[in-house]
Amino acid sequence: MWLSLPEAQNTMSTTEKGDCLDARPDFGKMPPGPTPQVAPQVPASEVNGGSDSDQYRYSMKYANIGQCIIINNKNFDKETGMSTRNGTDVDAGLAMKTFRELGYNIKVFTDLKVAKIEEELTKASKADHSMSASFVCVVLSHGEENMVYGTDGLVELQKLTSLFRGDRCATLVGKPKLFFIQACRGTELDDGVEADSVADASPTRIPVEADFLYAYSTAPGYYAWRNKDNGSWFIQALCCMLGKYGKELEILQVMTRVNNMVALNFQSSSDRPGLDDKKQIPCIVSMLTKELYFSR
């Protein structure tokens, strides 16, 4: 499902050829994101999976690898000014197949309003994950910096991800919580550039923000690209690399290969002024405290 660079140039476009931005059609300026919050700490006695013989590797020795929630927003209320996200169903299908093959239990939600997104993720955060090794959430939507769209408006990403913090979701404490977010993060376009070819003792407390990984489709402030026929560049690369290396390499090694594929194998082709020959680079933010391998 992924494209080589020559194929991408021949098939990708923002309008007629298929590529589009997960942002407002008028490419207007976006509001500033929320102010970061200072997080308290929680006792290490609440950490699950502490018996893992390798202190630098997450334990997968649970009854199941975990749940994967996919939120696929395609159609938006007229009042939002957001266009239909053609190609997102391809992304949802790829993500469903990829994470199911890794062993996750999949739940897919389509065209959720903000309140429903909050409801479903709150329900997931309150579920009993004591028999699960991890948690995954894939969000496919329009977005702005630090925010994503429900079908009826914006919601802060931090409001959603914070539901799974250590002080709010006890059965996922000490376990990896992975968020993959396909959405724009601003209004900038990437023109690209030509390049020549110790301690042994266990901690007594851990931060509530620990053990998260946020994989964004694009760098802060930039648009993200999506092809109406093949899906978004980021999800294509993510599913390709997880399919090839998900049970072999550590997650950050996999994500580095995702970055490589998006950076080198994709380039926009558009008839719209200013949108041709653009590039994209995903952004990986890790608060993981151990190495994560999906193999069990």
C-alpha positions as CSV (number, residue, x, y, z in Angstrom):
1,M,0.0,0.0,0.0
2,W,3.0,2.3,0.3
3,L,4.4,4.2,-2.6
4,S,8.0,4.8,-3.9
5,L,8.9,8.4,-4.5
6,P,8.4,8.3,-8.3
7,E,5.0,6.6,-7.7
8,A,4.1,9.2,-5.1
9,Q,5.0,12.0,-7.5
10,N,2.8,10.5,-10.2
11,T,-0.2,9.7,-8.0
12,M,-0.4,12.1,-5.1
13,S,-2.2,15.5,-5.1
14,T,-4.0,17.7,-2.8
15,T,-7.1,17.9,-5.0
16,E,-7.4,16.1,-8.3
17,K,-4.5,13.7,-7.6
18,G,-5.6,12.8,-4.1
19,D,-3.4,14.4,-1.4
20,C,-5.0,16.7,1.1
21,L,-4.2,18.4,4.4
22,D,-5.8,17.4,7.7
23,A,-6.6,21.0,8.4
24,R,-8.9,23.8,7.4
25,P,-9.4,24.2,3.6
26,D,-8.6,27.9,3.9
27,F,-5.2,27.2,5.5
28,G,-5.9,29.8,8.1
29,K,-3.8,30.5,11.2
30,M,-4.4,28.2,14.1
31,P,-5.0,29.2,17.8
32,P,-2.2,28.5,20.3
33,G,-2.2,25.2,22.1
34,P,-3.0,24.7,25.8
35,T,-0.5,25.5,28.6
36,P,1.4,22.4,29.8
37,Q,0.4,21.0,33.2
38,V,2.8,20.0,36.0
39,A,2.2,16.4,36.9
40,P,2.2,14.9,40.5
41,Q,3.8,11.6,41.3
42,V,2.4,8.2,42.3
43,P,3.9,5.4,44.5
44,A,6.0,2.8,42.8
45,S,4.0,0.2,44.7
46,E,1.2,0.8,42.1
47,V,3.5,-0.3,39.3
48,N,2.4,-3.5,37.5
49,G,4.7,-5.9,35.9
50,G,7.5,-5.1,38.3
51,S,8.7,-8.7,38.4
52,D,10.1,-8.5,34.9
53,S,13.6,-10.0,35.1
54,D,14.9,-7.3,32.6
55,Q,14.5,-3.9,34.2
56,Y,15.0,-2.2,30.9
57,R,12.4,-4.1,28.9
58,Y,8.6,-4.0,29.3
59,S,7.1,-7.3,30.2
60,M,4.7,-8.8,27.7
61,K,4.0,-11.7,30.0
62,Y,0.3,-11.0,30.4
63,A,-2.8,-12.8,29.3
64,N,-3.1,-10.4,26.3
65,I,-1.0,-7.7,24.7
66,G,-3.8,-5.2,25.1
67,Q,-6.5,-3.1,23.5
68,C,-6.2,-0.9,20.5
69,I,-8.8,1.8,20.0
70,I,-9.1,3.4,16.5
71,I,-11.0,6.7,16.2
72,N,-11.6,7.4,12.5
73,N,-13.2,10.8,11.8
74,K,-14.1,11.3,8.2
75,N,-17.2,13.6,8.0
76,F,-17.5,16.8,9.9
77,D,-20.3,19.2,10.8
78,K,-20.5,22.1,8.4
79,E,-20.0,24.6,11.2
80,T,-16.4,23.3,11.8
81,G,-15.3,24.3,8.2
82,M,-13.6,21.0,7.9
83,S,-13.6,19.0,4.7
84,T,-14.3,15.3,4.3
85,R,-11.2,13.2,4.9
86,N,-11.2,11.0,1.9
87,G,-8.7,8.1,2.3
88,T,-9.1,7.9,6.1
89,D,-11.0,4.6,5.8
90,V,-7.9,3.1,4.1
91,D,-5.9,4.3,7.2
92,A,-8.4,2.7,9.5
93,G,-8.3,-0.6,7.7
94,L,-4.5,-0.7,7.6
95,A,-4.3,0.1,11.3
96,M,-6.9,-2.5,12.2
97,K,-5.1,-5.2,10.2
98,T,-1.6,-4.2,11.6
99,F,-2.5,-4.1,15.3
100,R,-4.7,-7.2,15.1
101,E,-1.7,-9.1,13.6
102,L,0.4,-7.8,16.6
103,G,-2.2,-9.4,18.9
104,Y,-4.3,-6.4,19.9
105,N,-8.1,-6.5,20.6
106,I,-9.4,-3.9,18.2
107,K,-12.3,-1.4,18.6
108,V,-13.0,1.0,15.8
109,F,-15.1,4.2,16.2
110,T,-16.2,6.3,13.2
111,D,-17.2,10.0,13.1
112,L,-17.3,10.7,16.8
113,K,-18.3,14.1,18.3
114,V,-16.0,15.5,20.9
115,A,-18.2,14.3,23.8
116,K,-18.3,10.8,22.4
117,I,-14.5,10.7,22.0
118,E,-14.1,11.7,25.6
119,E,-16.8,9.2,26.7
120,E,-15.2,6.2,24.9
121,L,-11.6,7.0,26.0
122,T,-12.8,7.6,29.6
123,K,-14.5,4.2,29.5
124,A,-11.3,2.7,28.2
125,S,-9.2,4.3,30.9
126,K,-11.6,3.0,33.6
127,A,-11.5,-0.5,32.2
128,D,-9.5,-3.2,34.0
129,H,-6.2,-3.6,32.1
130,S,-4.6,-5.7,34.8
131,M,-4.3,-8.7,32.4
132,S,-3.0,-6.5,29.5
133,A,0.6,-5.6,28.7
134,S,-0.1,-2.3,27.0
135,F,-2.6,0.1,25.4
136,V,-2.8,1.6,21.9
137,C,-4.9,4.5,20.6
138,V,-4.9,5.6,16.9
139,V,-6.6,8.9,16.1
140,L,-7.4,9.8,12.5
141,S,-8.8,13.3,12.1
142,H,-8.2,16.9,11.2
143,G,-6.1,18.8,13.8
144,E,-4.3,21.9,15.0
145,E,-1.4,22.2,17.3
146,N,-2.1,20.2,20.5
147,M,-5.6,19.6,19.3
148,V,-7.7,17.2,17.2
149,Y,-11.2,17.5,15.8
150,G,-14.2,15.6,16.7
151,T,-16.9,15.8,14.1
152,D,-18.3,18.9,15.8
153,G,-15.2,20.7,17.0
154,L,-11.8,20.7,18.7
155,V,-10.6,18.9,21.8
156,E,-7.2,19.1,23.4
157,L,-5.0,16.0,23.0
158,Q,-3.8,16.4,26.5
159,K,-7.3,16.1,27.8
160,L,-7.7,12.7,26.1
161,T,-4.2,11.3,26.8
162,S,-4.3,12.4,30.4
163,L,-7.1,10.0,31.1
164,F,-4.5,7.2,31.0
165,R,-2.0,8.9,33.4
166,G,-0.7,6.8,36.2
167,D,-2.9,8.6,38.8
168,R,-6.0,8.0,36.7
169,C,-5.6,4.6,35.2
170,A,-4.0,2.3,37.9
171,T,-4.1,-0.9,35.9
172,L,-1.9,0.6,33.2
173,V,0.7,2.1,35.5
174,G,4.2,1.0,34.4
175,K,2.9,-0.3,31.1
176,P,3.4,1.3,27.7
177,K,0.6,3.5,26.4
178,L,1.0,4.3,22.7
179,F,-0.9,7.1,20.8
180,F,-0.6,7.4,17.0
181,I,-2.0,10.6,15.8
182,Q,-2.7,11.3,12.1
183,A,-3.7,15.0,12.0
184,C,-2.2,18.4,11.1
185,R,-0.4,20.3,13.8
186,G,-0.3,23.8,12.2
187,T,-0.2,25.6,8.9
188,E,3.4,25.4,7.8
189,L,4.5,23.5,4.7
190,D,7.8,21.6,4.4
191,D,9.7,22.5,1.2
192,G,12.4,20.0,1.9
193,V,16.1,20.5,1.1
194,E,18.5,19.0,-1.3
195,A,21.0,16.7,0.4
196,D,24.2,14.8,-0.8
197,S,23.9,11.2,-1.2
198,V,23.2,2.4,36.4
199,A,21.4,2.3,39.1
200,D,20.3,-1.3,40.2
201,A,17.8,-0.1,42.8
202,S,14.1,0.2,41.8
203,P,12.7,3.7,42.1
204,T,10.2,4.3,44.9
205,R,8.0,6.6,42.8
206,I,7.4,7.1,39.1
207,P,6.0,10.1,37.2
208,V,2.3,9.9,36.2
209,E,3.3,11.0,32.7
210,A,5.8,8.0,32.4
211,D,5.4,5.2,29.9
212,F,3.7,7.2,27.2
213,L,4.7,7.3,23.5
214,Y,3.1,9.9,21.2
215,A,3.7,9.4,17.5
216,Y,2.5,12.4,15.5
217,S,2.2,12.3,11.7
218,T,4.1,15.6,11.4
219,A,6.4,18.0,13.2
220,P,4.9,20.7,15.4
221,G,3.4,23.6,13.4
222,Y,3.1,21.6,10.1
223,Y,0.5,20.2,7.9
224,A,0.1,16.5,7.5
225,W,-0.6,14.9,4.1
226,R,-3.2,12.3,3.2
227,N,-3.9,10.6,-0.1
228,K,-7.5,9.9,-1.0
229,D,-6.8,6.5,-2.5
230,N,-3.9,5.2,-0.4
231,G,-4.4,6.8,2.9
232,S,-2.1,9.2,4.8
233,W,1.7,9.0,4.4
234,F,2.2,8.4,8.1
235,I,-0.2,5.6,8.5
236,Q,1.0,3.9,5.4
237,A,4.6,4.0,6.7
238,L,3.6,3.1,10.2
239,C,1.7,0.0,9.2
240,C,4.4,-1.0,6.7
241,M,7.2,-0.9,9.3
242,L,5.1,-2.5,12.1
243,G,4.2,-5.2,9.7
244,K,7.9,-5.9,8.8
245,Y,9.6,-5.2,12.0
246,G,7.0,-5.0,14.8
247,K,7.9,-8.4,16.3
248,E,11.6,-8.0,15.7
249,L,12.8,-4.5,16.6
250,E,12.3,-2.2,19.6
251,I,9.5,0.4,19.1
252,L,11.8,3.4,18.7
253,Q,13.8,1.6,16.1
254,V,10.6,0.9,14.2
255,M,9.5,4.5,14.5
256,T,12.8,5.7,13.2
257,R,12.2,3.6,10.1
258,V,8.8,5.1,9.8
259,N,10.4,8.6,9.9
260,N,12.8,7.4,7.2
261,M,10.1,6.1,4.9
262,V,7.9,9.2,5.2
263,A,10.8,11.6,4.7
264,L,12.3,9.8,1.7
265,N,9.5,7.9,-0.1
266,F,6.8,10.6,-0.2
267,Q,6.5,14.0,-1.9
268,S,3.3,15.9,-2.8
269,S,2.2,16.4,-6.3
270,S,-0.5,19.1,-6.6
271,D,-2.0,21.4,-9.2
272,R,-2.7,23.9,-6.4
273,P,-0.2,26.8,-6.1
274,G,2.3,26.4,-3.3
275,L,1.4,22.8,-2.5
276,D,3.6,20.9,-5.0
277,D,6.8,19.0,-4.1
278,K,6.2,19.3,-0.3
279,K,7.7,16.9,2.3
280,Q,6.7,15.7,5.7
281,I,8.5,14.3,8.8
282,P,6.7,12.5,11.7
283,C,7.5,13.5,15.3
284,I,8.0,10.8,17.9
285,V,7.7,11.9,21.6
286,S,8.7,9.2,24.0
287,M,8.3,9.1,27.8
288,L,8.8,5.3,27.7
289,T,11.0,4.1,30.6
290,K,11.9,0.7,29.1
291,E,12.4,-0.9,25.7
292,L,9.2,-2.1,24.0
293,Y,9.1,-5.2,21.9
294,F,5.7,-6.5,20.7
295,S,7.0,-10.1,20.7
296,R,5.8,-12.1,23.8
